[in-house]
Amino acid sequence: MKKVYASGSCRLLESLGNGRGRLDPIHSKFYHLHGFNFLGKLHNVKQHIQMIRFFRGELDIPLPILQSFLTAYNETEFLPRISPISETPDKLMRLNEQFEICDIYMFEICSLKLYERDRFQVQYELTKDYSMRIQTKEDLFSDIQTLIQMIPEGKPILFQSHFRPQIIYGDPEKTIDSREIIYDTLIQIQQLHPNRIIIHDPSEIIKLNHALLYDDMHFSEWGLDVNFNHLREPRFP
């Protein structure tokens, strides 16, 4: 069974959680904010980099920042359906131990919005104390290259993009520019690493059946299953 490291939003993590028993995701969620080794949902590439550096022990993040960055650091009375905060040290240890031995690495990049405090990345859902800026395409390109260098050499990396409504509905007027910047940058990266980088655009499967959507931002339960099947057998271009 393939071992997978995944970092992203519910669109990626819940898809993998629905496929438990057919893949072995070392970071996923399958119900609300529960999940094996689940630390938190992440949306931009700087958050992915910060997460890996943190559980590898390469970055010291103060507790007030962690509470604004990773869901697992919030007390259960605030978010009553997450795993107990006492489980977090074991989650970090397991992630660090298993990261290097994964067969494939999956990241969802779905936002150019960077939420920051004291030079750390935070999550807007978890705090109101942040500054926000929009990542440039040049910085995005550089960060993705940095992220690739953090993955064991030669192992495949899958990038999942956000839903692209002009593809889903066949209507160019529905184009969201920020999502196209991300997608176009991923294509550039793939051209540099054609035998290592896989791009998964869920819009291509959703356009075939809109019932895969719960709303414009989320998969339906069926959509999670269908998306998992595409993640399970990713293909190089």
C-alpha positions in Angstrom: 0.0 0.0 0.0 1.4 3.4 -1.0 2.3 5.7 1.8 1.4 9.3 1.1 2.2 12.7 2.6 -0.5 15.2 1.9 -0.9 18.9 2.8 -3.9 21.0 1.7 -7.5 21.9 2.3 -10.4 19.6 2.9 -10.6 19.0 -0.9 -7.4 17.0 -0.8 -7.2 15.8 2.8 -10.8 14.5 2.9 -10.5 12.8 -0.5 -7.5 10.8 0.9 -9.3 10.1 4.1 -12.2 8.6 2.2 -9.8 6.2 0.6 -8.3 4.8 3.8 -7.4 1.2 3.4 -6.4 1.7 -0.3 -3.7 4.3 0.4 -1.8 5.1 3.6 -1.9 8.9 4.1 0.3 10.0 7.0 -1.6 13.3 7.2 -5.3 13.4 6.4 -8.8 14.1 7.8 -12.0 12.1 7.3 -14.6 13.7 9.6 -14.9 17.4 10.4 -11.5 18.1 12.0 -10.7 14.5 13.0 -8.1 12.5 11.1 -5.0 10.3 11.6 -2.1 12.7 12.4 -4.2 15.6 11.3 -2.6 18.9 12.3 -4.5 21.4 10.1 -5.7 22.5 6.7 -3.3 24.5 4.7 -3.9 26.6 1.5 -0.8 28.3 0.2 2.7 27.1 -0.5 4.4 29.1 2.3 2.2 27.3 4.8 3.3 23.9 3.3 6.9 24.9 3.7 6.4 26.1 7.3 4.6 22.9 8.3 7.4 20.6 7.0 10.1 22.7 8.6 8.1 22.7 11.9 7.6 18.9 12.3 11.2 18.2 11.1 12.4 20.4 14.0 13.9 23.0 11.8 11.7 25.8 12.9 10.7 26.9 16.4 7.1 28.3 16.3 5.8 30.0 19.5 2.6 28.5 20.9 0.5 31.6 20.2 1.4 31.3 16.5 0.8 27.6 16.5 -2.7 28.2 17.8 -3.2 30.5 14.8 -1.6 28.1 12.3 -2.5 24.5 13.1 -5.9 23.4 14.2 -4.5 20.7 16.4 -3.1 23.3 18.8 -6.5 24.7 19.7 -8.2 23.4 22.9 -11.1 21.1 22.4 -13.6 23.4 24.0 -13.0 25.8 21.2 -13.3 23.2 18.5 -15.1 20.3 20.2 -14.7 17.8 17.5 -11.0 17.9 16.9 -8.6 15.3 18.3 -7.4 16.1 21.9 -4.5 18.5 22.0 -2.6 15.9 24.1 -2.2 13.8 21.0 -0.3 16.5 19.1 3.3 15.5 20.2 2.8 12.0 19.0 1.4 13.2 15.7 4.5 15.3 15.1 6.8 12.5 16.0 5.0 10.1 13.6 5.0 12.7 10.8 8.7 13.3 11.2 9.5 9.6 11.3 7.4 8.7 8.2 8.0 11.8 6.0 11.1 10.5 4.3 9.7 7.0 3.5 6.5 8.1 1.7 6.1 6.9 -1.9 4.4 10.1 -3.1 3.9 13.7 -1.8 0.7 15.6 -2.5 0.1 19.4 -2.0 -2.9 21.5 -2.7 -2.1 25.0 -3.7 -5.3 27.0 -3.8 -4.6 30.5 -2.7 -2.2 33.4 -3.2 -3.4 35.1 0.0 -0.7 35.1 2.6 -1.8 35.5 6.2 1.1 36.5 8.4 2.0 37.5 11.9 5.5 38.1 13.2 6.9 36.7 10.0 5.1 33.4 10.5 2.2 32.0 8.4 -1.2 31.8 10.2 -4.7 30.7 9.2 -7.4 33.4 8.9 -10.0 30.9 10.2 -8.1 30.6 13.5 -7.2 34.3 14.3 -8.1 37.9 13.5 -4.6 39.0 14.3 -2.8 39.0 11.0 -1.7 41.0 8.0 -2.6 39.8 4.5 -0.8 40.2 1.3 -1.1 38.7 -2.2 1.8 36.4 -3.3 3.4 37.4 -6.6 3.7 34.8 -9.4 7.5 35.1 -9.1 7.5 34.4 -5.4 5.1 31.5 -5.9 7.4 30.0 -8.5 10.4 30.3 -6.2 8.5 28.8 -3.2 7.3 25.8 -5.2 10.9 25.1 -6.2 11.9 25.4 -2.5 9.2 22.9 -1.6 10.3 20.5 -4.2 13.9 20.6 -2.8 12.4 19.5 0.6 11.1 16.3 -0.8 13.4 13.2 -1.0 15.1 13.3 -4.4 13.5 11.4 -7.2 10.1 10.8 -5.5 7.0 12.0 -7.3 5.1 15.1 -6.2 1.5 15.8 -7.0 0.1 19.3 -7.0 -3.7 19.7 -6.8 -5.1 23.0 -8.0 -8.3 24.8 -6.9 -11.6 24.4 -8.8 -11.5 26.4 -12.0 -15.1 27.5 -12.8 -14.4 28.4 -16.4 -13.4 24.7 -17.0 -16.2 23.3 -14.9 -18.9 25.3 -16.6 -17.3 26.0 -20.0 -17.7 29.7 -19.5 -14.6 31.9 -19.9 -16.4 34.7 -18.0 -16.2 32.7 -14.8 -12.4 32.7 -14.8 -10.8 33.5 -11.5 -7.5 35.2 -12.2 -5.7 34.1 -9.0 -6.5 30.4 -9.6 -5.1 30.8 -13.2 -1.9 32.2 -11.9 -1.5 29.2 -9.6 -2.4 26.7 -12.4 -0.1 28.4 -15.0 2.8 28.4 -12.5 2.3 24.7 -11.8 2.4 24.0 -15.5 5.8 25.9 -15.7 7.1 23.9 -12.8 6.0 20.7 -14.4 7.8 21.5 -17.6 11.0 21.8 -15.6 10.4 18.4 -13.8 8.4 16.4 -16.3 9.3 13.0 -14.8 8.6 14.0 -11.3 5.7 16.5 -11.1 2.0 15.6 -11.6 -0.7 18.2 -11.8 -4.2 17.2 -10.7 -6.8 19.7 -11.8 -10.1 18.5 -10.2 -12.0 20.8 -12.6 -11.4 18.2 -15.3 -13.4 15.5 -13.5 -16.1 17.9 -12.1 -17.0 19.3 -15.5 -18.2 15.8 -16.5 -20.7 15.7 -13.6 -21.6 18.7 -11.5 -23.0 16.4 -8.8 -19.4 15.9 -7.7 -19.8 19.4 -6.1 -21.4 20.2 -2.8 -21.0 23.9 -3.6 -18.5 26.1 -5.5 -15.8 25.4 -3.0 -16.3 21.8 -1.8 -16.7 18.3 -3.1 -19.8 16.3 -2.4 -19.3 12.9 -0.7 -19.4 11.3 -4.1 -17.0 13.9 -5.4 -14.5 13.0 -2.6 -14.6 9.4 -3.7 -14.2 10.2 -7.3 -11.3 12.5 -6.6 -9.6 9.9 -4.5 -9.7 7.5 -7.4 -7.8 10.0 -9.5 -5.3 10.6 -6.6 -4.8 6.9 -6.1 -3.4 6.4 -9.6 -1.8 9.6 -10.6 -0.3 9.8 -14.1 2.6 11.8 -15.4 1.9 13.9 -18.5 
